[in-house]
Amino acid sequence: MAEFKSFGGGVWMQTPPWKIDAPKMEEKPVPKRIMPLTDIQVRNAKPQDKAYKLSDGGGMYLLVTPTGGKLWNLKYRFGGKEKRLSFGAYPAVSLADARHRREEAKKLLANGVDPGETKKAQKAAQGEQATNTFEVIAREWHSNFSHTWVASHAQHKLERLEKNVFPWIGKRPIKEITAPDVLAVLRRMEARNILDTAHRIRFECSAIFRYAVATGRADRNPVDDLKGALPPVKNGHHAAPTDPKAVAPLLRAIDEFQGSFVVKCALQLAPMLFVRPGELRAAEWSEIDFDSAEWNIPAEKMKMKVAHLVPLPRQAVEILETLRPLTGHGRYVFPGHRSPLRCMSDNALNAALRRMGFEKSEITTHGFRAMARTMLDEVLQVRPDFIEHQLAHAVKDPNGRAYNRTAHLAERKKMMQLWADYLDGLKAGAKVIPLIREAA
């Protein structure tokens, strides 16, 4: 500090001004510049006793844990609070990937958006998609409705989906699946010559999409757009399975039917005797000859107005014997539910099939005739004229004359027992060896 002295009324400075020290300015430390990381540094970072950070700048750093983990994090501020955002682990997320995610986060911050909350929302959306895939919803649909079906039929439905649908569209969000996606699945089955299965799958997929719409997880049912996209199954006008693998669960489902016992007995006889549905439901006890094991249908009940004889295999006789104590005191073998004075309604059997979960495109009671005709010919290799005669079709002898109702009766009795035994074998899961077709 300069010193001043008074001399003769004047003031003079003892210390020259050039010797006065100027006030010292406070020196601030120069911030240390953070050098960006290199791939080699990240790759060679070794774990230590405690976790440590390697900064890459811009708030991003690599956290190296004592166990050797390498985690990318971003430190940022939003709404006056310090937050952290994880970008994933190295090497799954490379240095370049982490920097790209840092820049994306900064863009969100510049627009007043919290990148951490954005990530949470995206993760929640992904989780919702994962729980709304076609397979997840299909299994939920099956679980909710399987109690309304016979156990064996419910299992068969699920196995069809697992084999033919889930591998192709099962993992996709159901909202994103379009009609062409479903059609591609159906075309694969058509190419494998399992057209009947393709039709079943189409109906089941439609039911699954309807369920998804009802539960708010789909906007519409794309299967509605596929009507007519598949060619019809070529087994006549009435749907019927002709593949033994499809027939077996149908027969087991009928045996497990939980509805009316009268309806159940009629359903059991329908595939075994393969008469027309109207002929079956109008059967009368007076027409049944238990001694000769034959059912004589009068001409007025037949479509061709010609009396018809149906040989009864052992299994059919057993079913009728079981039913006789219940309805044998009346006129009809299968009386109506509301009045025993009338036979069973024309819709009773088809309604029972629908109740068991079989669609109209899968089987109708009239379709049992097509099923028997095809499988007796192609699987059991029975003479076609025997089959046609038992179907009560207009069959003529070599001279052009119509056969009478007892024609080939011995052979037809053998055929009917063979057919009933074959159906039992299918239900039991046995492999039945086809016979050699007899010469005409």
Phi and psi in degrees as a GROMACS rama.xvg file:
@    title "Ramachandran Plot"
@    xaxis  label "Phi"
@    yaxis  label "Psi"
@TYPE xy
-72.565  144.869  ALA-2
-107.581  140.272  GLU-3
-117.59  140.236  PHE-4
-130.046  147.13  LYS-5
-93.7648  138.096  SER-6
-151.112  110.578  PHE-7
61.3153  41.462  GLY-8
79.7037  -8.35976  GLY-9
-101.064  166.413  GLY-10
-120.353  129.204  VAL-11
-131.801  154.071  TRP-12
-92.636  127.607  MET-13
-75.2081  -37.3421  GLN-14
-102.459  123.99  THR-15
-58.9886  144.772  PRO-16
-61.1137  -29.9431  PRO-17
-71.8534  -10.2472  TRP-18
-97.8353  1.06399  LYS-19
-80.4017  128.944  ILE-20
-71.6588  130.388  ASP-21
-71.6712  146.305  ALA-22
-61.5097  136.146  PRO-23
-79.0114  133.019  LYS-24
-81.1209  140.982  MET-25
-69.9664  124.807  GLU-26
-87.0396  126.68  GLU-27
-97.6626  142.357  LYS-28
-67.9238  139.921  PRO-29
-75.5202  124.011  VAL-30
-60.1327  139.247  PRO-31
-76.1005  126.984  LYS-32
-76.7411  129.458  ARG-33
-86.1071  121.568  ILE-34
-85.6064  132.079  MET-35
-58.5871  151.047  PRO-36
-72.6824  161.224  LEU-37
-116.83  160.045  THR-38
-57.8932  -37.1192  ASP-39
-65.6629  -42.3442  ILE-40
-61.2176  -43.6847  GLN-41
-65.0572  -44.7251  VAL-42
-65.1696  -36.3767  ARG-43
-92.5465  -0.0651061  ASN-44
-61.9733  124.421  ALA-45
-104.42  147.223  LYS-46
-68.2454  149.703  PRO-47
-125.301  -176.614  GLN-48
-62.2595  -33.9015  ASP-49
-123.328  155.842  LYS-50
-65.1913  144.571  ALA-51
-141.902  164.639  TYR-52
-114.72  143.979  LYS-53
-120.235  112.27  LEU-54
-83.9477  141.435  SER-55
-110.26  -1.99294  ASP-56
95.3824  159.08  GLY-57
68.326  20.2118  GLY-58
89.3923  -4.66846  GLY-59
-95.8077  140.433  MET-60
-147.436  160.946  TYR-61
-102.827  120.683  LEU-62
-95.1554  117.598  LEU-63
-100.95  118.154  VAL-64
-90.2851  161.132  THR-65
-59.7079  -23.6518  PRO-66
-88.3252  0.632255  THR-67
99.4038  0.711966  GLY-68
-71.5617  148.453  GLY-69
-129.475  108.777  LYS-70
-117.514  129.865  LEU-71
-85.0263  131.204  TRP-72
-136.582  153.846  ASN-73
-124.227  125.358  LEU-74
-97.9077  127.347  LYS-75
-148.21  169.014  TYR-76
-118.882  137.767  ARG-77
-148.028  129.685  PHE-78
61.7044  31.6569  GLY-79
78.4343  5.73031  GLY-80
-118.423  143.688  LYS-81
-82.6319  132.603  GLU-82
-133.376  165.667  LYS-83
-131.123  145.113  ARG-84
-130.17  129.918  LEU-85
-91.8605  137.402  SER-86
-106.001  -2.26126  PHE-87
111.384  -176.496  GLY-88
-107.159  144.842  ALA-89
-82.4692  140.357  TYR-90
-95.0577  2.29711  PRO-91
-58.216  -37.6385  ALA-92
-110.003  111.611  VAL-93
-74.8046  172.739  SER-94
-59.9222  -43.2533  LEU-95
-64.7438  -40.6126  ALA-96
-63.3054  -42.7419  ASP-97
-62.9427  -42.523  ALA-98
-63.8926  -37.4741  ARG-99
-63.5122  -41.4616  HIS-100
-67.7007  -33.3573  ARG-101
-63.1893  -43.2564  ARG-102
-66.8932  -36.7334  GLU-103
-64.7824  -39.4718  GLU-104
-65.0143  -38.3746  ALA-105
-66.6188  -35.2725  LYS-106
-62.9577  -41.2452  LYS-107
-64.2804  -43.3735  LEU-108
-61.5761  -40.2178  LEU-109
-62.915  -25.9748  ALA-110
-98.5039  13.2116  ASN-111
75.5175  26.7827  GLY-112
-114.62  135.043  VAL-113
-80.7058  114.097  ASP-114
-64.7563  -27.7275  PRO-115
-66.9067  -43.033  GLY-116
-68.4863  -34.6391  GLU-117
-62.6058  -41.2497  THR-118
-64.8364  -39.8266  LYS-119
-62.3097  -41.0677  LYS-120
-65.9359  -40.2353  ALA-121
-65.9086  -39.3019  GLN-122
-66.0788  -39.3812  LYS-123
-65.1412  -38.7353  ALA-124
-65.582  -40.0897  ALA-125
-65.0144  -38.9165  GLN-126
-64.7695  -37.3639  GLY-127
-65.655  -40.5641  GLU-128
-63.085  -40.2692  GLN-129
-64.1993  -31.693  ALA-130
-88.5689  -5.42973  THR-131
-116.294  31.9456  ASN-132
-76.8789  163.134  THR-133
-59.4713  -43.7704  PHE-134
-64.9104  -43.516  GLU-135
-60.1739  -45.307  VAL-136
-70.788  -37.0833  ILE-137
-63.1013  -42.7267  ALA-138
-67.5705  -35.8497  ARG-139
-65.1098  -43.7589  GLU-140
-59.2796  -45.8365  TRP-141
-62.971  -42.2687  HIS-142
-64.6218  -37.5368  SER-143
-74.6716  -24.7387  ASN-144
-113.565  -8.32793  PHE-145
-61.8805  -26.5241  SER-146
-68.1451  -16.965  HIS-147
-87.3745  -6.91856  THR-148
-110.335  161.301  TRP-149
-66.2767  142.682  VAL-150
-54.5654  -44.9415  ALA-151
-66.7366  -35.1762  SER-152
-71.1152  -39.4862  HIS-153
-61.3078  -41.5305  ALA-154
-64.4732  -39.6388  GLN-155
-66.0472  -38.3968  HIS-156
-59.7197  -47.5636  LYS-157
-64.8994  -40.8074  LEU-158
-64.1249  -36.2605  GLU-159
-61.8792  -43.3537  ARG-160
-66.35  -42.7314  LEU-161
-63.0953  -35.1461  GLU-162
-85.2461  -37.2493  LYS-163
-110.086  -15.4767  ASN-164
-122.083  -52.3161  VAL-165
-54.8809  -40.3825  PHE-166
-62.0079  -19.4733  PRO-167
-103.975  -43.975  TRP-168
-127.863  7.27076  ILE-169
-61.8119  -36.028  GLY-170
-88.5404  -3.02904  LYS-171
-87.1218  143.433  ARG-172
-57.6298  133.846  PRO-173
-64.4968  -27.31  ILE-174
-66.0297  -25.9337  LYS-175
-89.7044  -9.19269  GLU-176
-79.8283  130.424  ILE-177
-109.582  171.727  THR-178
-58.4007  -44.5872  ALA-179
-60.3085  -32.7722  PRO-180
-62.9257  -45.1917  ASP-181
-68.2306  -39.355  VAL-182
-62.2677  -37.4405  LEU-183
-61.26  -37.0891  ALA-184
-64.541  -44.0235  VAL-185
-67.5085  -37.4328  LEU-186
-63.2546  -33.5419  ARG-187
-62.5782  -39.8487  ARG-188
-70.8109  -37.9217  MET-189
-61.7546  -39.0709  GLU-190
-66.9046  -24.3967  ALA-191
-90.9144  8.70694  ARG-192
62.2253  35.1287  ASN-193
-120.551  59.2703  ILE-194
-63.5462  -36.2805  LEU-195
-63.1555  -37.7433  ASP-196
-66.317  -38.2784  THR-197
-59.9624  -41.2097  ALA-198
-65.4765  -39.865  HIS-199
-63.5881  -43.8979  ARG-200
-61.6655  -38.4894  ILE-201
-61.3379  -43.3573  ARG-202
-67.7083  -38.5842  PHE-203
-69.2293  -39.6822  GLU-204
-63.3429  -38.6112  CYS-205
-61.8961  -42.672  SER-206
-64.0437  -37.1168  ALA-207
-67.1832  -43.7676  ILE-208
-66.0951  -37.8264  PHE-209
-61.8354  -39.0635  ARG-210
-64.8688  -41.251  TYR-211
-64.2553  -39.4248  ALA-212
-65.0325  -44.0623  VAL-213
-63.7279  -30.8459  ALA-214
-96.5569  10.3639  THR-215
77.6922  19.4725  GLY-216
-112.196  5.18693  ARG-217
-149.231  152.718  ALA-218
-90.1811  -29.2929  ASP-219
-157.8  170.684  ARG-220
-102.382  102.691  ASN-221
-68.5993  -17.4043  PRO-222
-66.8531  -23.2421  VAL-223
-58.1581  -26.3662  ASP-224
-81.074  -2.55051  ASP-225
-104.101  10.4503  LEU-226
-63.2835  125.839  LYS-227
85.0973  -0.585332  GLY-228
-74.4681  -27.4498  ALA-229
-100.731  142.665  LEU-230
-68.2947  151.249  PRO-231
-69.6215  155.037  PRO-232
-70.8986  131.933  VAL-233
-89.9719  71.8318  LYS-234
-138.853  47.1213  ASN-235
88.6017  -167.676  GLY-236
-82.9202  -12.7602  HIS-237
-117.002  128.262  HIS-238
-64.3304  140.043  ALA-239
-164.6  138.799  ALA-240
-76.1298  141.706  PRO-241
-124.06  -1.95101  THR-242
-88.7761  123.932  ASP-243
-52.1394  -32.6368  PRO-244
-66.5537  -28.5166  LYS-245
-87.3745  -28.4571  ALA-246
-71.5242  -38.8282  VAL-247
-56.056  -51.6928  ALA-248
-65.0979  -28.9224  PRO-249
-64.2419  -45.2923  LEU-250
-65.4833  -39.6355  LEU-251
-66.3174  -36.5045  ARG-252
-63.5599  -40.1898  ALA-253
-63.8276  -42.7998  ILE-254
-63.7374  -25.6755  ASP-255
-97.7275  7.56553  GLU-256
-58.3546  133.135  PHE-257
-103.107  6.51231  GLN-258
-86.7963  -147.752  GLY-259
-58.2094  135.27  SER-260
-65.6561  -35.1861  PHE-261
-63.5288  -45.4134  VAL-262
-63.2614  -41.5203  VAL-263
-59.6726  -44.169  LYS-264
-62.9389  -40.8346  CYS-265
-63.8476  -40.3199  ALA-266
-64.481  -37.2742  LEU-267
-67.6487  -34.3764  GLN-268
-80.9829  -26.2364  LEU-269
-57.0395  -50.8057  ALA-270
-74.011  -26.6624  PRO-271
-74.3275  -39.6675  MET-272
-101.683  -18.6198  LEU-273
40.298  44.2385  PHE-274
-85.0102  170.631  VAL-275
-67.0018  146.068  ARG-276
-55.1305  -39.2388  PRO-277
-64.7062  -34.3588  GLY-278
-69.9754  -37.6416  GLU-279
-68.604  -51.3769  LEU-280
-69.2149  -21.3746  ARG-281
-94.3056  8.66977  ALA-282
-58.8693  139.544  ALA-283
-116.939  148.838  GLU-284
-62.3031  -30.9344  TRP-285
-66.6354  -17.5917  SER-286
-87.0801  -12.9273  GLU-287
-91.48  123.554  ILE-288
-107.482  99.7737  ASP-289
-70.7069  -29.8323  PHE-290
-65.3323  -42.8538  ASP-291
-98.3362  0.476574  SER-292
54.9512  56.2272  ALA-293
-138.541  150.581  GLU-294
-118.224  115.576  TRP-295
-100.087  109.164  ASN-296
-95.9949  122.09  ILE-297
-67.298  158.006  PRO-298
-60.0302  -37.0436  ALA-299
-65.8598  -16.5197  GLU-300
-93.383  -9.51163  LYS-301
-93.3076  148.524  MET-302
-61.1845  -41.2702  LYS-303
-88.5752  3.64452  MET-304
57.3899  35.6517  LYS-305
-126.431  130.642  VAL-306
-55.7908  143.814  ALA-307
-130.334  143.152  HIS-308
-117.692  128.529  LEU-309
-113.931  108.618  VAL-310
-63.765  134.541  PRO-311
-100.554  115.517  LEU-312
-67.4574  165.646  PRO-313
-53.2716  -41.476  ARG-314
-64.5156  -37.1945  GLN-315
-66.748  -40.9356  ALA-316
-61.9975  -40.9046  VAL-317
-62.6893  -41.7248  GLU-318
-63.1701  -44.7428  ILE-319
-65.8945  -38.2089  LEU-320
-64.2089  -35.7453  GLU-321
-70.2422  -34.5553  THR-322
-80.9428  -26.1732  LEU-323
-57.2724  -41.404  ARG-324
-61.3897  -24.8255  PRO-325
-85.4618  -42.9979  LEU-326
-121.248  -0.836262  THR-327
-65.515  -16.4565  GLY-328
-79.5926  -11.3242  HIS-329
-106.346  -171.433  GLY-330
-79.5815  -46.2411  ARG-331
-95.3617  142.218  TYR-332
-65.6564  -38.8869  VAL-333
-122.505  78.8262  PHE-334
-69.5341  159.908  PRO-335
-68.0344  157.724  GLY-336
-69.2982  -36.4595  HIS-337
-88.2049  -31.8064  ARG-338
-144.323  125.059  SER-339
-72.1125  -7.39671  PRO-340
-81.6964  -7.7392  LEU-341
-124.445  154.629  ARG-342
-78.4731  170.988  CYS-343
-54.5437  145.064  MET-344
-67.576  157.143  SER-345
-70.3987  -13.6251  ASP-346
-103.022  -3.97915  ASN-347
-60.6925  -44.8585  ALA-348
-73.2991  -42.9276  LEU-349
-63.6267  -38.3612  ASN-350
-62.5351  -37.5723  ALA-351
-65.4801  -39.2364  ALA-352
-62.8763  -40.9415  LEU-353
-66.1924  -38.2798  ARG-354
-62.6023  -32.042  ARG-355
-78.9057  -5.69166  MET-356
103.792  4.12576  GLY-357
-89.1839  127.126  PHE-358
-75.8132  162.104  GLU-359
-61.705  -30.2477  LYS-360
-75.0602  -11.6356  SER-361
-92.1286  -47.2933  GLU-362
-160.059  139.717  ILE-363
-125.583  163.063  THR-364
-63.7277  -32.2195  THR-365
-70.0038  -25.1226  HIS-366
-66.8166  -17.7462  GLY-367
-62.5106  -26.5597  PHE-368
-68.7727  -44.0463  ARG-369
-65.0995  -37.6547  ALA-370
-60.9966  -48.7262  MET-371
-65.6603  -43.3386  ALA-372
-59.4834  -45.8832  ARG-373
-68.7028  -46.8065  THR-374
-76.0948  -33.074  MET-375
-63.5116  -36.3508  LEU-376
-77.9138  -53.0145  ASP-377
-85.6015  -31.0897  GLU-378
-96.9295  -52.6947  VAL-379
-90.3403  -9.94217  LEU-380
57.3349  45.7117  GLN-381
-82.6978  149.213  VAL-382
-57.1352  130.977  ARG-383
-58.5573  -34.2607  PRO-384
-69.2556  -30.9172  ASP-385
-64.3286  -43.7581  PHE-386
-63.6254  -48.2292  ILE-387
-62.4515  -38.1777  GLU-388
-65.8966  -40.1658  HIS-389
-69.9899  -25.1375  GLN-390
-77.4542  -3.6445  LEU-391
65.0333  33.9455  ALA-392
-85.0959  162.912  HIS-393
-76.4088  90.2272  ALA-394
-104.135  135.323  VAL-395
-119.616  152.84  LYS-396
-79.7594  176.791  ASP-397
-58.5221  -21.2617  PRO-398
-91.4904  6.51324  ASN-399
84.39  9.63738  GLY-400
-96.7606  143.263  ARG-401
-69.4616  138.59  ALA-402
-67.969  148.193  TYR-403
-84.908  174.318  ASN-404
-67.992  -17.7137  ARG-405
-98.6622  4.73682  THR-406
-61.2895  137.301  ALA-407
53.3235  34.3888  HIS-408
-63.6669  -42.1781  LEU-409
-62.4725  -43.4871  ALA-410
-67.4226  -38.1866  GLU-411
-69.3549  -33.0078  ARG-412
-63.5365  -42.5933  LYS-413
-63.3721  -41.4364  LYS-414
-63.4555  -43.7276  MET-415
-65.6748  -37.484  MET-416
-70.6228  -39.2378  GLN-417
-59.3485  -44.0362  LEU-418
-65.1143  -44.2229  TRP-419
-63.8043  -40.3799  ALA-420
-65.9888  -37.7718  ASP-421
-63.9352  -43.3553  TYR-422
-63.2971  -39.4119  LEU-423
-61.1072  -39.5425  ASP-424
-64.3989  -39.5348  GLY-425
-63.1159  -44.3229  LEU-426
-61.6922  -35.7244  LYS-427
-82.6788  -6.57694  ALA-428
83.3274  14.7038  GLY-429
-80.0107  154.035  ALA-430
-95.8011  113.898  LYS-431
-96.9041  127.269  VAL-432
-85.4317  125.706  ILE-433
-60.6169  150.042  PRO-434
-87.661  162.484  LEU-435
-81.6157  127.495  ILE-436
-63.24  135.97  ARG-437
-73.6468  151.083  GLU-438
-70.6776  145.08  ALA-439
